[in-house]
Amino acid sequence: MGCGNIFFTLVITLSAALITYNVIISANAPLKSEFPGPSKTNPSIATTDGDGGFISVDPIIKMPLDRSKKRLFHTAVTSSDSVYNTWQARVMYYWFKRFRDQPGSEMGGFTRILHSGRPDRFMDEIPTFIAQPLPDGMDQGYIVLNRPWAFVQWLQQADIKEEYILMAEPDHLIVKPIPNLSRDGLGAAFPFFYIEPKKYETVLRKFFPEGKGPIANIDPIGNSPVIVGKEALKKIAPTWMNVSLAMKKDPEADKSFGWVLEMYAYAVASALHGVGNILYKDFMIQPPWDTEIGNKFIIHYTYGCDYDLKGKLTYGKIGEWRFDKRSFDAVWPPRNLPMPPSGVPESVVTLVKMVNEATANIPNWGS
């Protein structure tokens, strides 16, 4: 009888423990909000809908079980030692530091990959890796070809603690903490409207043979901004470099792709290695065409911003008020740039405010 009571008590105890465990697991299971859904577009990629949410055409993607664990990424920015690249990199790093440790951030370390082959005087201000430029004449006057070669050197030689890499550029301003947008073997990349693999299928087949799959496997991306696994990028980078050089040597490809040639080369290299990308249009905005910050993470100020004094855009014509990074290709932008006139969009106003705050707080600005 005593043994029976002990056995009965043991069964009750184990049952209660099992029920409690299931309740706890259920209560803490990750909610599948913004869970990827089907799409009728390219079957090799995932993209975003009109509201910035994910649309996936891949098989079901499981959400991470431990959502409290951060997946840190290392931010890498290639740069020459020109005044033009240097002032942008200093401003970019200022804002990186401002947002790195804020809630929602999975931003880890930072490296400026300096492909001049020699140190400069900002090594103590910005964490820097010295990469060698391509041999004389190999870039054929297209200095951007140094970018993939610089990444190859950095990935081979540097001790990178994080398992993911964000490839960014000096003219990127981080406007809020960036989470790791990549998922389950997919990179996360901004889709560029002017990267059109289907349009240039004949040219691209020289570098992406039909045996590698449909041309739609090449995503409409460049190499930046892209968040991708470190091990995947170690495989992609040498191919990116070789495809870039091959495209530059090919007259048809060189003519077709022009100044975005190495962007096409990265997209091809990523596809050759079977690394698809989540196309995340909310990754960044590009003033003056994008007028609101919204939920974006980066301002990319590649285009000139020209307005009349009534706040009307005069693109293609120098405005009565303007901000164009190319105005400062050989000189440092002064502190306290004039603010745009009333009526100019939020994106441009924010851009100038952020540049002014950075230059006001960076020591020895302009020296």
C-alpha positions as a Markdown table, in Angstrom:
| # | Residue | x | y | z |
|---|---|---|---|---|
| 1 | Met | 0.0 | 0.0 | 0.0 |
| 2 | Gly | 2.9 | 2.3 | 0.9 |
| 3 | Cys | 4.6 | 1.5 | -2.4 |
| 4 | Gly | 1.3 | 2.2 | -4.3 |
| 5 | Asn | 1.0 | 5.6 | -2.7 |
| 6 | Ile | 4.6 | 6.5 | -3.6 |
| 7 | Phe | 4.0 | 5.4 | -7.2 |
| 8 | Phe | 0.7 | 7.4 | -7.4 |
| 9 | Thr | 2.4 | 10.5 | -6.0 |
| 10 | Leu | 5.3 | 10.1 | -8.4 |
| 11 | Val | 2.9 | 9.9 | -11.4 |
| 12 | Ile | 1.0 | 13.0 | -10.3 |
| 13 | Thr | 4.2 | 14.9 | -9.8 |
| 14 | Leu | 5.6 | 14.0 | -13.2 |
| 15 | Ser | 2.3 | 14.9 | -14.9 |
| 16 | Ala | 2.2 | 18.3 | -13.2 |
| 17 | Ala | 5.8 | 19.0 | -14.2 |
| 18 | Leu | 5.1 | 18.0 | -17.8 |
| 19 | Ile | 2.0 | 20.3 | -18.0 |
| 20 | Thr | 3.9 | 23.2 | -16.4 |
| 21 | Tyr | 6.7 | 22.7 | -18.9 |
| 22 | Asn | 4.3 | 22.8 | -21.9 |
| 23 | Val | 2.6 | 25.9 | -20.6 |
| 24 | Ile | 6.0 | 27.7 | -20.2 |
| 25 | Ile | 7.2 | 26.7 | -23.6 |
| 26 | Ser | 3.9 | 27.8 | -25.2 |
| 27 | Ala | 3.9 | 31.1 | -23.4 |
| 28 | Asn | 7.5 | 31.9 | -24.5 |
| 29 | Ala | 7.3 | 30.6 | -28.1 |
| 30 | Pro | 8.3 | 33.3 | -30.6 |
| 31 | Leu | 5.3 | 35.0 | -32.2 |
| 32 | Lys | 5.4 | 34.8 | -36.0 |
| 33 | Ser | 4.4 | 38.3 | -36.8 |
| 34 | Glu | 5.7 | 39.5 | -40.2 |
| 35 | Phe | 6.2 | 35.8 | -41.0 |
| 36 | Pro | 7.2 | 35.4 | -44.6 |
| 37 | Gly | 4.4 | 34.7 | -47.0 |
| 38 | Pro | 4.1 | 33.6 | -50.6 |
| 39 | Ser | 4.9 | 35.7 | -53.6 |
| 40 | Lys | 4.6 | 35.2 | -57.4 |
| 41 | Thr | 7.9 | 36.8 | -58.2 |
| 42 | Asn | 11.4 | 35.4 | -58.5 |
| 43 | Pro | 11.5 | 32.0 | -56.8 |
| 44 | Ser | 15.1 | 32.3 | -55.7 |
| 45 | Ile | 14.8 | 35.4 | -53.5 |
| 46 | Ala | 12.8 | 37.0 | -50.8 |
| 47 | Thr | 11.7 | 40.6 | -51.0 |
| 48 | Thr | 9.5 | 43.2 | -49.1 |
| 49 | Asp | 5.9 | 44.3 | -49.7 |
| 50 | Gly | 4.7 | 47.8 | -50.0 |
| 51 | Asp | 4.8 | 48.3 | -46.3 |
| 52 | Gly | 8.3 | 47.1 | -45.8 |
| 53 | Gly | 7.3 | 43.7 | -44.5 |
| 54 | Phe | 8.9 | 40.5 | -45.8 |
| 55 | Ile | 7.5 | 38.6 | -48.8 |
| 56 | Ser | 9.3 | 35.3 | -49.1 |
| 57 | Val | 9.2 | 32.9 | -52.0 |
| 58 | Asp | 11.6 | 30.5 | -50.4 |
| 59 | Pro | 10.4 | 27.4 | -48.4 |
| 60 | Ile | 9.1 | 28.1 | -44.9 |
| 61 | Ile | 11.7 | 29.9 | -42.9 |
| 62 | Lys | 11.8 | 29.1 | -39.2 |
| 63 | Met | 12.1 | 32.0 | -36.8 |
| 64 | Pro | 15.1 | 31.9 | -34.5 |
| 65 | Leu | 14.2 | 30.0 | -31.3 |
| 66 | Asp | 16.3 | 32.3 | -29.1 |
| 67 | Arg | 15.3 | 35.8 | -30.1 |
| 68 | Ser | 17.1 | 37.3 | -27.1 |
| 69 | Lys | 20.5 | 36.3 | -28.4 |
| 70 | Lys | 22.0 | 39.0 | -30.6 |
| 71 | Arg | 23.5 | 38.1 | -34.0 |
| 72 | Leu | 26.1 | 40.8 | -34.2 |
| 73 | Phe | 27.4 | 42.0 | -37.5 |
| 74 | His | 30.7 | 43.9 | -38.3 |
| 75 | Thr | 30.3 | 47.1 | -40.3 |
| 76 | Ala | 33.0 | 47.5 | -43.0 |
| 77 | Val | 33.5 | 50.6 | -45.1 |
| 78 | Thr | 36.0 | 50.8 | -47.9 |
| 79 | Ser | 37.7 | 54.1 | -48.5 |
| 80 | Ser | 40.6 | 55.8 | -50.2 |
| 81 | Asp | 42.7 | 58.4 | -48.4 |
| 82 | Ser | 41.3 | 61.3 | -50.4 |
| 83 | Val | 39.7 | 64.3 | -48.6 |
| 84 | Tyr | 36.4 | 63.3 | -50.3 |
| 85 | Asn | 36.3 | 59.8 | -48.9 |
| 86 | Thr | 37.9 | 60.7 | -45.5 |
| 87 | Trp | 35.4 | 63.4 | -44.4 |
| 88 | Gln | 32.5 | 61.1 | -45.3 |
| 89 | Ala | 34.0 | 58.2 | -43.4 |
| 90 | Arg | 34.5 | 60.4 | -40.3 |
| 91 | Val | 30.9 | 61.5 | -40.4 |
| 92 | Met | 29.7 | 58.0 | -41.0 |
| 93 | Tyr | 31.7 | 56.6 | -38.0 |
| 94 | Tyr | 30.4 | 59.4 | -35.7 |
| 95 | Trp | 26.8 | 58.2 | -36.3 |
| 96 | Phe | 27.7 | 54.5 | -36.2 |
| 97 | Lys | 29.0 | 55.1 | -32.6 |
| 98 | Arg | 25.9 | 57.0 | -31.7 |
| 99 | Phe | 23.6 | 54.1 | -32.5 |
| 100 | Arg | 25.7 | 51.1 | -31.9 |
| 101 | Asp | 24.8 | 50.5 | -28.3 |
| 102 | Gln | 21.1 | 51.6 | -28.4 |
| 103 | Pro | 18.2 | 49.2 | -28.0 |
| 104 | Gly | 17.5 | 47.2 | -31.2 |
| 105 | Ser | 21.0 | 47.4 | -32.4 |
| 106 | Glu | 23.0 | 44.3 | -33.5 |
| 107 | Met | 25.9 | 46.4 | -34.7 |
| 108 | Gly | 29.2 | 45.1 | -33.5 |
| 109 | Gly | 32.6 | 46.3 | -34.5 |
| 110 | Phe | 33.6 | 48.7 | -37.3 |
| 111 | Thr | 36.4 | 48.8 | -39.8 |
| 112 | Arg | 37.4 | 51.3 | -42.4 |
| 113 | Ile | 39.2 | 49.3 | -45.1 |
| 114 | Leu | 41.7 | 51.9 | -46.4 |
| 115 | His | 42.8 | 50.8 | -49.8 |
| 116 | Ser | 45.6 | 53.4 | -50.3 |
| 117 | Gly | 48.2 | 50.9 | -49.0 |
| 118 | Arg | 49.5 | 53.2 | -46.3 |
| 119 | Pro | 48.3 | 54.6 | -43.0 |
| 120 | Asp | 46.8 | 58.1 | -42.7 |
| 121 | Arg | 46.4 | 60.4 | -39.7 |
| 122 | Phe | 42.9 | 59.2 | -38.8 |
| 123 | Met | 44.0 | 55.7 | -37.7 |
| 124 | Asp | 43.5 | 56.5 | -34.0 |
| 125 | Glu | 40.0 | 58.0 | -34.7 |
| 126 | Ile | 38.6 | 55.2 | -36.9 |
| 127 | Pro | 39.4 | 51.5 | -36.6 |
| 128 | Thr | 41.3 | 50.9 | -39.8 |
| 129 | Phe | 42.7 | 48.0 | -41.9 |
| 130 | Ile | 45.3 | 48.9 | -44.5 |
| 131 | Ala | 44.7 | 47.2 | -47.8 |
| 132 | Gln | 46.9 | 47.3 | -50.9 |
| 133 | Pro | 45.5 | 48.9 | -54.0 |
| 134 | Leu | 45.4 | 47.0 | -57.3 |
| 135 | Pro | 48.6 | 47.1 | -59.3 |
| 136 | Asp | 49.0 | 50.2 | -61.4 |
| 137 | Gly | 46.8 | 50.2 | -64.5 |
| 138 | Met | 44.7 | 47.2 | -63.5 |
| 139 | Asp | 41.7 | 49.3 | -62.5 |
| 140 | Gln | 41.7 | 51.0 | -65.9 |
| 141 | Gly | 40.8 | 54.3 | -64.3 |
| 142 | Tyr | 37.8 | 52.7 | -62.5 |
| 143 | Ile | 38.9 | 53.1 | -58.9 |
| 144 | Val | 35.9 | 51.3 | -57.5 |
| 145 | Leu | 37.6 | 48.0 | -58.6 |
| 146 | Asn | 39.8 | 48.4 | -55.5 |
| 147 | Arg | 36.7 | 47.7 | -53.4 |
| 148 | Pro | 36.4 | 44.0 | -53.9 |
| 149 | Trp | 40.2 | 43.5 | -53.8 |
| 150 | Ala | 40.2 | 45.4 | -50.5 |
| 151 | Phe | 37.5 | 43.1 | -49.1 |
| 152 | Val | 39.4 | 40.0 | -50.2 |
| 153 | Gln | 42.5 | 41.2 | -48.2 |
| 154 | Trp | 40.5 | 42.2 | -45.1 |
| 155 | Leu | 38.6 | 38.9 | -45.0 |
| 156 | Gln | 41.8 | 36.9 | -45.4 |
| 157 | Gln | 43.9 | 38.8 | -42.9 |
| 158 | Ala | 41.8 | 40.4 | -40.2 |
| 159 | Asp | 40.5 | 38.8 | -37.0 |
| 160 | Ile | 36.8 | 39.5 | -37.4 |
| 161 | Lys | 34.9 | 38.4 | -34.2 |
| 162 | Glu | 31.3 | 38.7 | -35.6 |
| 163 | Glu | 29.7 | 36.1 | -37.8 |
| 164 | Tyr | 28.0 | 38.6 | -40.1 |
| 165 | Ile | 29.3 | 41.6 | -42.1 |
| 166 | Leu | 27.5 | 44.8 | -43.1 |
| 167 | Met | 29.1 | 46.2 | -46.2 |
| 168 | Ala | 28.5 | 49.9 | -46.1 |
| 169 | Glu | 30.0 | 53.0 | -47.8 |
| 170 | Pro | 31.4 | 56.3 | -46.6 |
| 171 | Asp | 28.3 | 58.3 | -47.8 |
| 172 | His | 26.0 | 56.3 | -45.6 |
| 173 | Leu | 24.4 | 58.0 | -42.5 |
| 174 | Ile | 23.0 | 55.6 | -40.0 |
| 175 | Val | 19.7 | 57.1 | -38.7 |
| 176 | Lys | 18.7 | 54.5 | -36.1 |
| 177 | Pro | 20.0 | 51.2 | -34.6 |
| 178 | Ile | 20.3 | 48.5 | -37.2 |
| 179 | Pro | 19.3 | 44.9 | -36.4 |
| 180 | Asn | 20.7 | 41.9 | -38.3 |
| 181 | Leu | 18.2 | 41.8 | -41.2 |
| 182 | Ser | 19.7 | 38.6 | -42.7 |
| 183 | Arg | 18.0 | 35.3 | -42.1 |
| 184 | Asp | 18.6 | 31.6 | -42.5 |
| 185 | Gly | 21.4 | 31.7 | -45.0 |
| 186 | Leu | 20.0 | 34.6 | -47.0 |
| 187 | Gly | 21.8 | 37.9 | -47.1 |
| 188 | Ala | 19.8 | 41.2 | -46.6 |
| 189 | Ala | 20.3 | 43.8 | -49.4 |
| 190 | Phe | 18.8 | 47.0 | -50.7 |
| 191 | Pro | 17.2 | 46.5 | -54.2 |
| 192 | Phe | 18.4 | 49.1 | -56.8 |
| 193 | Phe | 16.0 | 50.0 | -59.6 |
| 194 | Tyr | 18.9 | 50.4 | -62.0 |
| 195 | Ile | 20.3 | 46.9 | -61.5 |
| 196 | Glu | 18.3 | 44.9 | -64.2 |
| 197 | Pro | 19.7 | 41.4 | -64.7 |
| 198 | Lys | 16.9 | 40.4 | -67.1 |
| 199 | Lys | 17.6 | 43.4 | -69.3 |
| 200 | Tyr | 21.2 | 42.5 | -69.7 |
| 201 | Glu | 20.8 | 38.7 | -69.8 |
| 202 | Thr | 22.9 | 38.3 | -73.0 |
| 203 | Val | 25.8 | 40.1 | -71.4 |
| 204 | Leu | 25.5 | 38.5 | -68.0 |
| 205 | Arg | 25.5 | 35.0 | -69.5 |
| 206 | Lys | 29.2 | 35.5 | -70.2 |
| 207 | Phe | 29.7 | 35.5 | -66.4 |
| 208 | Phe | 26.7 | 33.5 | -65.3 |
| 209 | Pro | 26.4 | 30.5 | -67.6 |
| 210 | Glu | 23.0 | 28.9 | -68.2 |
| 211 | Gly | 24.1 | 25.8 | -66.2 |
| 212 | Lys | 24.1 | 28.0 | -63.1 |
| 213 | Gly | 20.3 | 28.6 | -63.4 |
| 214 | Pro | 17.9 | 31.2 | -64.6 |
| 215 | Ile | 19.0 | 34.8 | -64.9 |
| 216 | Ala | 16.5 | 35.7 | -62.2 |
| 217 | Asn | 18.8 | 34.1 | -59.7 |
| 218 | Ile | 20.9 | 37.2 | -60.0 |
| 219 | Asp | 19.4 | 39.7 | -57.5 |
| 220 | Pro | 19.0 | 43.4 | -58.3 |
| 221 | Ile | 21.5 | 44.5 | -55.7 |
| 222 | Gly | 25.0 | 45.9 | -55.3 |
| 223 | Asn | 27.4 | 45.1 | -52.7 |
| 224 | Ser | 26.2 | 47.8 | -50.3 |
| 225 | Pro | 24.3 | 47.9 | -48.2 |
| 226 | Val | 24.4 | 44.2 | -47.7 |
| 227 | Ile | 24.4 | 42.1 | -44.5 |
| 228 | Val | 25.7 | 38.7 | -45.2 |
| 229 | Gly | 27.3 | 35.8 | -43.3 |
| 230 | Lys | 31.0 | 36.1 | -42.9 |
| 231 | Glu | 31.8 | 32.6 | -44.2 |
| 232 | Ala | 29.6 | 33.2 | -47.2 |
| 233 | Leu | 31.3 | 36.5 | -48.0 |
| 234 | Lys | 34.7 | 34.9 | -47.7 |
| 235 | Lys | 33.6 | 32.7 | -50.7 |
| 236 | Ile | 31.9 | 35.5 | -52.6 |
| 237 | Ala | 34.6 | 38.1 | -52.3 |
| 238 | Pro | 37.3 | 36.5 | -54.6 |
| 239 | Thr | 34.7 | 35.7 | -57.2 |
| 240 | Trp | 33.4 | 39.3 | -56.9 |
| 241 | Met | 36.9 | 40.6 | -57.6 |
| 242 | Asn | 37.5 | 38.3 | -60.5 |
| 243 | Val | 34.1 | 38.9 | -62.1 |
| 244 | Ser | 34.6 | 42.7 | -61.7 |
| 245 | Leu | 38.0 | 42.5 | -63.5 |
| 246 | Ala | 36.6 | 40.3 | -66.2 |
| 247 | Met | 33.7 | 42.6 | -66.8 |
| 248 | Lys | 35.9 | 45.6 | -67.0 |
| 249 | Lys | 38.1 | 43.9 | -69.7 |
| 250 | Asp | 35.0 | 43.0 | -71.7 |
| 251 | Pro | 34.0 | 45.9 | -73.9 |
| 252 | Glu | 30.3 | 45.0 | -74.1 |
| 253 | Ala | 30.0 | 44.5 | -70.3 |
| 254 | Asp | 32.0 | 47.7 | -69.6 |
| 255 | Lys | 29.8 | 49.7 | -71.9 |
| 256 | Ser | 26.5 | 48.2 | -70.6 |
| 257 | Phe | 27.2 | 48.5 | -66.9 |
| 258 | Gly | 29.4 | 51.6 | -66.7 |
| 259 | Trp | 29.8 | 53.1 | -63.2 |
| 260 | Val | 27.7 | 50.3 | -61.6 |
| 261 | Leu | 29.9 | 47.5 | -63.0 |
| 262 | Glu | 31.2 | 46.2 | -59.7 |
| 263 | Met | 27.6 | 46.2 | -58.3 |
| 264 | Tyr | 26.6 | 43.8 | -61.1 |
| 265 | Ala | 29.7 | 41.8 | -60.4 |
| 266 | Tyr | 28.8 | 41.4 | -56.7 |
| 267 | Ala | 25.2 | 40.3 | -57.7 |
| 268 | Val | 26.6 | 37.7 | -60.1 |
| 269 | Ala | 29.2 | 36.5 | -57.6 |
| 270 | Ser | 26.5 | 36.1 | -54.9 |
| 271 | Ala | 24.4 | 34.1 | -57.3 |
| 272 | Leu | 27.3 | 31.9 | -58.4 |
| 273 | His | 27.8 | 30.8 | -54.8 |
| 274 | Gly | 24.1 | 30.2 | -54.3 |
| 275 | Val | 23.6 | 33.0 | -51.7 |
| 276 | Gly | 20.2 | 34.6 | -52.2 |
| 277 | Asn | 19.1 | 37.8 | -50.6 |
| 278 | Ile | 16.2 | 39.3 | -48.8 |
| 279 | Leu | 15.5 | 42.4 | -50.8 |
| 280 | Tyr | 14.8 | 45.0 | -48.1 |
| 281 | Lys | 13.7 | 48.3 | -49.6 |
| 282 | Asp | 13.5 | 49.9 | -46.1 |
| 283 | Phe | 17.3 | 49.4 | -45.7 |
| 284 | Met | 18.0 | 53.0 | -46.9 |
| 285 | Ile | 16.7 | 56.1 | -48.6 |
| 286 | Gln | 18.3 | 58.2 | -51.3 |
| 287 | Pro | 17.5 | 62.0 | -51.1 |
| 288 | Pro | 16.2 | 64.0 | -52.8 |
| 289 | Trp | 14.0 | 61.3 | -54.5 |
| 290 | Asp | 13.1 | 59.7 | -51.2 |
| 291 | Thr | 11.5 | 62.4 | -49.1 |
| 292 | Glu | 10.7 | 60.8 | -45.7 |
| 293 | Ile | 12.8 | 58.8 | -43.2 |
| 294 | Gly | 10.0 | 56.5 | -42.1 |
| 295 | Asn | 11.4 | 53.2 | -40.9 |
| 296 | Lys | 14.6 | 53.4 | -42.9 |
| 297 | Phe | 18.0 | 52.7 | -41.3 |
| 298 | Ile | 20.4 | 54.6 | -43.6 |
| 299 | Ile | 20.5 | 57.8 | -45.6 |
| 300 | His | 22.6 | 57.4 | -48.8 |
| 301 | Tyr | 23.5 | 60.9 | -50.0 |
| 302 | Thr | 24.8 | 59.9 | -53.5 |
| 303 | Tyr | 22.6 | 62.4 | -55.4 |
| 304 | Gly | 22.9 | 66.2 | -55.3 |
| 305 | Cys | 20.1 | 68.1 | -53.6 |
| 306 | Asp | 19.3 | 71.4 | -55.4 |
| 307 | Tyr | 16.3 | 73.6 | -54.5 |
| 308 | Asp | 15.2 | 77.1 | -55.1 |
| 309 | Leu | 14.5 | 79.4 | -52.1 |
| 310 | Lys | 10.8 | 78.3 | -52.2 |
| 311 | Gly | 11.8 | 74.8 | -51.5 |
| 312 | Lys | 11.2 | 73.5 | -55.0 |
| 313 | Leu | 13.5 | 70.8 | -56.3 |
| 314 | Thr | 15.6 | 71.9 | -59.3 |
| 315 | Tyr | 17.5 | 68.6 | -60.0 |
| 316 | Gly | 19.8 | 68.9 | -63.0 |
| 317 | Lys | 20.2 | 72.6 | -62.3 |
| 318 | Ile | 22.3 | 74.1 | -59.6 |
| 319 | Gly | 19.8 | 75.4 | -57.0 |
| 320 | Glu | 19.9 | 78.6 | -55.0 |
| 321 | Trp | 20.4 | 76.2 | -52.1 |
| 322 | Arg | 22.2 | 73.0 | -52.6 |
| 323 | Phe | 24.0 | 70.1 | -50.8 |
| 324 | Asp | 26.1 | 67.9 | -53.0 |
| 325 | Lys | 28.9 | 65.8 | -51.6 |
| 326 | Arg | 30.9 | 66.4 | -54.8 |
| 327 | Ser | 31.1 | 70.1 | -53.8 |
| 328 | Phe | 33.6 | 68.8 | -51.3 |
| 329 | Asp | 35.8 | 66.5 | -53.3 |
| 330 | Ala | 39.0 | 68.3 | -52.5 |
| 331 | Val | 38.1 | 70.4 | -49.4 |
| 332 | Trp | 36.5 | 69.7 | -46.1 |
| 333 | Pro | 32.8 | 70.7 | -45.7 |
| 334 | Pro | 32.7 | 73.7 | -43.3 |
| 335 | Arg | 31.0 | 73.3 | -40.0 |
| 336 | Asn | 27.4 | 74.6 | -39.7 |
| 337 | Leu | 26.3 | 74.2 | -43.3 |
| 338 | Pro | 23.3 | 76.4 | -44.1 |
| 339 | Met | 20.0 | 74.7 | -43.6 |
| 340 | Pro | 17.6 | 74.2 | -46.6 |
| 341 | Pro | 14.7 | 76.6 | -47.2 |
| 342 | Ser | 11.2 | 75.9 | -45.9 |
| 343 | Gly | 9.4 | 73.3 | -47.8 |
| 344 | Val | 12.4 | 71.0 | -48.5 |
| 345 | Pro | 11.6 | 67.4 | -47.6 |
| 346 | Glu | 12.4 | 65.8 | -44.2 |
| 347 | Ser | 15.1 | 63.5 | -45.7 |
| 348 | Val | 17.2 | 66.4 | -46.9 |
| 349 | Val | 16.7 | 68.5 | -43.8 |
| 350 | Thr | 17.7 | 65.5 | -41.7 |
| 351 | Leu | 20.8 | 64.8 | -43.8 |
| 352 | Val | 22.1 | 68.4 | -43.4 |
| 353 | Lys | 21.3 | 68.4 | -39.6 |
| 354 | Met | 23.2 | 65.1 | -39.2 |
| 355 | Val | 26.3 | 66.3 | -41.1 |
| 356 | Asn | 26.3 | 69.5 | -39.1 |
| 357 | Glu | 26.0 | 67.7 | -35.8 |
| 358 | Ala | 28.9 | 65.3 | -36.7 |
| 359 | Thr | 31.2 | 68.1 | -37.9 |
| 360 | Ala | 30.5 | 70.1 | -34.8 |
| 361 | Asn | 31.5 | 67.3 | -32.5 |
| 362 | Ile | 34.4 | 65.6 | -34.3 |
| 363 | Pro | 37.7 | 67.0 | -33.0 |
| 364 | Asn | 40.0 | 68.8 | -35.4 |
| 365 | Trp | 37.4 | 68.9 | -38.1 |
| 366 | Gly | 38.9 | 70.1 | -41.4 |
| 367 | Ser | 42.4 | 69.5 | -40.5 |
